[in-house]
Amino acid sequence: MPNSKNKRWKDCSRIAEAKRIFSRVNGVEFRDNYQGFDFVGDIDNFINKEQVNVHMYTYESNPPHYELTQNYLINGSDKQFNILFNNYGINAHIMYISDGEALTGFRYCNICHKQAFRIGDTNLQQSMRNHMKKCQKNGGKIMKKVILEKFAKPFAPHILSNKTYKYLLANNLTHLFKPTRYYITYDIETLEKKDSEKFGDSSQITAILIPYAIASTVKLASGIHSIYYDIRTDDFLDKWLEQLFEEAKQVKKDNKYIEETIPQYYEVPVIGFNSAKFDASVLFKNLKSKDWAISKYLDQNTITKQIVVKHQSSSIQLRFVDFKIYSMQHKLKDAVRDFGNGFYKKGRFPHEFINTNNYMNELNKSEQFPIEAFDNKLRNKKLSEDKYKEYLVEAAKHKIRWDYLKYYNILDTRVLIEPIDYLIELMLKYNVDMLANISMSQCSNAIKYSMAYNGFGINGDYNCESTDKSIEITYNYWRAKMDSYIEQDNRKGRDSSNNVTIDDYDYFKEIFKNQLCHMCNARFTWKNRPTLNRIDNSKGHSKDNVIPCYLYCNVCKANRDEKQMKLMIQLRKYALFKQLPMTLTSDEGCQLLRKGITGGISNVMHRYNIARETRINHFEFDQENKSQLIERITDQDRCKALIYDTNRVSNDPLVVDKMLLFVAEIKGHVDVRYINEVIN
């Protein structure tokens, strides 16, 4: 509060204490022109200076409840400070919470401050103790455990990540494969409710965006049609969603395979352009209601990669995605130019001119917008005379400005159809369904391995004669297998009284030594270890109900379809024959390799450089300021030709036989005087 000659605050008052804290945190005395606490920019400085952990709670209205949403933690501090964050657009209010448990009905872990336990739970104390033991062991961090495959499997994402194509390939029906060709596009128009603005060398406008029109174009086997709603209709976003679910029924039907036995994807794609950061956030609160709810949500940082909304009664699922996750174009006109018919048809609309104060009055008018209405103050641009004449020609076809808005909004959804169709057909050449993937990097990865497996056939002969010595199982190996068979049968309720016994050791030792796997016809070795496969799956592991089988083949079978089993076996044979990547099975190898893995979900994997426009950033070591330390640098392998495997330069039988994964960790020293010469 401002100081005044007429007002004197007591030294023990709340205001005086607030000023002392302000001076302690910011290092300056309180000033009358203070703009307020910028939570995003100032919270880190606050917790560092005060050595306090701040826990932020928010209120959700549907259904009404309070929840912990964010923790701001400082190492080595046990001081806790709970706040309730109320956001009113640009401004926000913060209130102190004296009892977080009473407010939320949950008790939070004192170590990680993330795991919540319902207070009314009868097992509260036991659940908290079990969690806190693990939490204390991990230092309050969430430890992600990698679950590795028991047996190395082929890495073929274009097949194994698409259940439809996998089924068709296993049944030799790939000629029936078709991509997701039918979908819905959408676009939202918003009004600006300006909070502040500044123009000049560094222009800045702070505004709240309010949706006032929305349009969709539906692509069906019978043709294309569009729908439109605007703010003149009550609850227009909810009514648009109701209509969308109705339209999705026919889209789902058109995408469906005639044969019911073929596994299929039933989610209906709803595609926007630049919708991940914009449209999805504006629409988000309407995606939860009594009739529908969000069933899946995938995001990274501030980018929403996918939202799946499911209708409660019809079970129709809408999958909201952004076209930009499949392309590198930042503007709609660029996508139309590169993937469409080359002619950009987008209209022109005075977005800055129409705002929350004048939209109803201005859009009810019948005359065309003046050329000044199209001025873009933020970018300091004006509309040219030629482009304004083009607008006048189109605007003359509409009675009032509301009609022109409808035309403009629908046009943005229609021009997106051709680029989407072009990319769908492009990826179909490699048997990849674009809309079944969630990113450009996932599509490119599928295409890469589709090309690697282009010679694969379900009935191909990919057997390699192994030079390994046939296995001679040990007594302990047989005892361990026998015990596991008894445990399996007892767990599944099968009769194990006639199971194979320790006395059958010599018999099966000769069987494994001289016979082949009945599924893949491979000899049994210590690399291809044997087991017993039951002939009748309803009975136990009796001597007359088992035949020798390779462990990997037995796992692939596991009561599954015989054709699916054959596909997995053939894929593994082909991967070994062509020396293609397989999944890791060694935890030690996985932990070693993870140190050199960089990146996460792809965000900018498809960037490209433009001559004389793109700035190339370089690392530079500052001898004076050493506050930033880079612990690890990942670089290209300059000696990749020297890696040993059967397709490379080594003929050493020990190396070829073991097929070792070669990993090198190198430590070196570069003098400070020369470090900038070797960084880049």
ZINORRA-V971818 format. One record per backbone hydrogen bond with DSSP energy under -1.0 kcal/mol. CO is the residue of the C=O (numbers start at 0). NH is the residue of the N-H. If there is no record, write none. Layout:
co->CO nh->NH
co->CO nh->NH
This chain:
co->9 nh->12
co->12 nh->16
co->13 nh->17
co->14 nh->18
co->15 nh->19
co->16 nh->20
co->17 nh->21
co->18 nh->22
co->19 nh->23
co->20 nh->24
co->21 nh->25
co->22 nh->26
co->30 nh->33
co->36 nh->38
co->37 nh->41
co->38 nh->42
co->41 nh->45
co->42 nh->46
co->43 nh->47
co->44 nh->48
co->45 nh->49
co->46 nh->50
co->52 nh->80
co->53 nh->71
co->54 nh->82
co->55 nh->68
co->55 nh->69
co->56 nh->84
co->57 nh->66
co->59 nh->64
co->64 nh->59
co->66 nh->57
co->69 nh->55
co->71 nh->53
co->73 nh->76
co->78 nh->52
co->80 nh->54
co->81 nh->96
co->82 nh->56
co->83 nh->94
co->85 nh->92
co->87 nh->90
co->90 nh->87
co->92 nh->85
co->94 nh->83
co->98 nh->102
co->99 nh->103
co->100 nh->104
co->104 nh->118
co->106 nh->116
co->108 nh->112
co->114 nh->108
co->116 nh->106
co->117 nh->120
co->120 nh->123
co->122 nh->126
co->123 nh->127
co->124 nh->128
co->125 nh->129
co->126 nh->130
co->127 nh->131
co->128 nh->132
co->129 nh->133
co->130 nh->134
co->131 nh->135
co->132 nh->136
co->133 nh->137
co->134 nh->139
co->137 nh->140
co->152 nh->582
co->155 nh->158
co->155 nh->159
co->156 nh->160
co->158 nh->161
co->161 nh->165
co->162 nh->166
co->163 nh->167
co->164 nh->168
co->165 nh->169
co->166 nh->170
co->167 nh->172
co->168 nh->171
co->172 nh->175
co->173 nh->176
co->178 nh->180
co->182 nh->218
co->183 nh->270
co->184 nh->216
co->186 nh->214
co->188 nh->211
co->188 nh->212
co->190 nh->209
co->191 nh->355
co->192 nh->207
co->195 nh->205
co->197 nh->203
co->203 nh->197
co->205 nh->194
co->205 nh->195
co->207 nh->192
co->209 nh->190
co->211 nh->230
co->212 nh->188
co->213 nh->228
co->214 nh->186
co->215 nh->226
co->216 nh->184
co->217 nh->224
co->222 nh->219
co->224 nh->217
co->226 nh->215
co->228 nh->213
co->229 nh->232
co->232 nh->235
co->234 nh->238
co->235 nh->239
co->236 nh->240
co->237 nh->241
co->238 nh->242
co->239 nh->243
co->240 nh->244
co->241 nh->245
co->242 nh->246
co->243 nh->247
co->246 nh->250
co->247 nh->251
co->248 nh->252
co->249 nh->253
co->250 nh->254
co->258 nh->261
co->267 nh->318
co->268 nh->183
co->269 nh->320
co->270 nh->185
co->271 nh->322
co->274 nh->279
co->277 nh->281
co->278 nh->282
co->279 nh->283
co->282 nh->285
co->283 nh->286
co->290 nh->311
co->291 nh->288
co->292 nh->309
co->295 nh->307
co->297 nh->304
co->297 nh->305
co->299 nh->302
co->302 nh->299
co->305 nh->297
co->306 nh->319
co->307 nh->294
co->307 nh->295
co->308 nh->317
co->309 nh->292
co->310 nh->314
co->315 nh->310
co->316 nh->267
co->317 nh->308
co->318 nh->269
co->319 nh->306
co->320 nh->271
co->321 nh->324
co->322 nh->325
co->324 nh->439
co->330 nh->334
co->331 nh->335
co->332 nh->336
co->333 nh->337
co->334 nh->338
co->335 nh->339
co->335 nh->341
co->348 nh->350
co->349 nh->353
co->354 nh->358
co->357 nh->361
co->358 nh->362
co->362 nh->401
co->364 nh->400
co->369 nh->372
co->370 nh->373
co->371 nh->374
co->375 nh->380
co->380 nh->375
co->383 nh->387
co->384 nh->388
co->385 nh->389
co->386 nh->390
co->387 nh->391
co->388 nh->392
co->389 nh->393
co->390 nh->394
co->391 nh->395
co->393 nh->396
co->394 nh->397
co->399 nh->403
co->400 nh->404
co->401 nh->405
co->402 nh->406
co->403 nh->407
co->404 nh->408
co->405 nh->409
co->406 nh->410
co->407 nh->411
co->409 nh->413
co->410 nh->414
co->413 nh->416
co->415 nh->419
co->416 nh->420
co->417 nh->421
co->418 nh->422
co->419 nh->423
co->420 nh->424
co->421 nh->425
co->422 nh->426
co->423 nh->427
co->426 nh->429
co->426 nh->431
co->427 nh->430
co->432 nh->435
co->433 nh->436
co->438 nh->442
co->439 nh->443
co->440 nh->444
co->441 nh->445
co->442 nh->446
co->443 nh->447
co->444 nh->448
co->445 nh->449
co->446 nh->450
co->447 nh->451
co->448 nh->452
co->450 nh->453
co->452 nh->455
co->456 nh->459
co->473 nh->477
co->474 nh->478
co->475 nh->479
co->476 nh->480
co->477 nh->481
co->478 nh->482
co->479 nh->483
co->480 nh->484
co->481 nh->485
co->482 nh->486
co->483 nh->487
co->484 nh->488
co->485 nh->489
co->486 nh->490
co->487 nh->491
co->488 nh->493
co->495 nh->498
co->500 nh->503
co->501 nh->504
co->503 nh->507
co->504 nh->508
co->505 nh->509
co->506 nh->510
co->507 nh->511
co->508 nh->512
co->509 nh->513
co->510 nh->514
co->516 nh->520
co->521 nh->516
co->523 nh->470
co->527 nh->524
co->528 nh->550
co->530 nh->548
co->532 nh->546
co->535 nh->538
co->539 nh->541
co->540 nh->499
co->541 nh->544
co->544 nh->534
co->546 nh->532
co->547 nh->517
co->548 nh->530
co->549 nh->553
co->550 nh->554
co->551 nh->555
co->552 nh->556
co->553 nh->557
co->556 nh->559
co->560 nh->564
co->561 nh->565
co->562 nh->566
co->563 nh->567
co->564 nh->568
co->565 nh->569
co->566 nh->570
co->567 nh->571
co->568 nh->572
co->569 nh->573
co->570 nh->574
co->571 nh->575
co->572 nh->576
co->573 nh->577
co->574 nh->579
co->580 nh->154
co->585 nh->589
co->586 nh->590
co->587 nh->591
co->588 nh->592
co->589 nh->593
co->592 nh->595
co->603 nh->606
co->609 nh->612
co->609 nh->613
co->638 nh->641
co->639 nh->642
co->644 nh->647
co->651 nh->655
co->652 nh->656
co->653 nh->657
co->654 nh->658
co->670 nh->673
co->673 nh->676
co->674 nh->677
co->674 nh->678
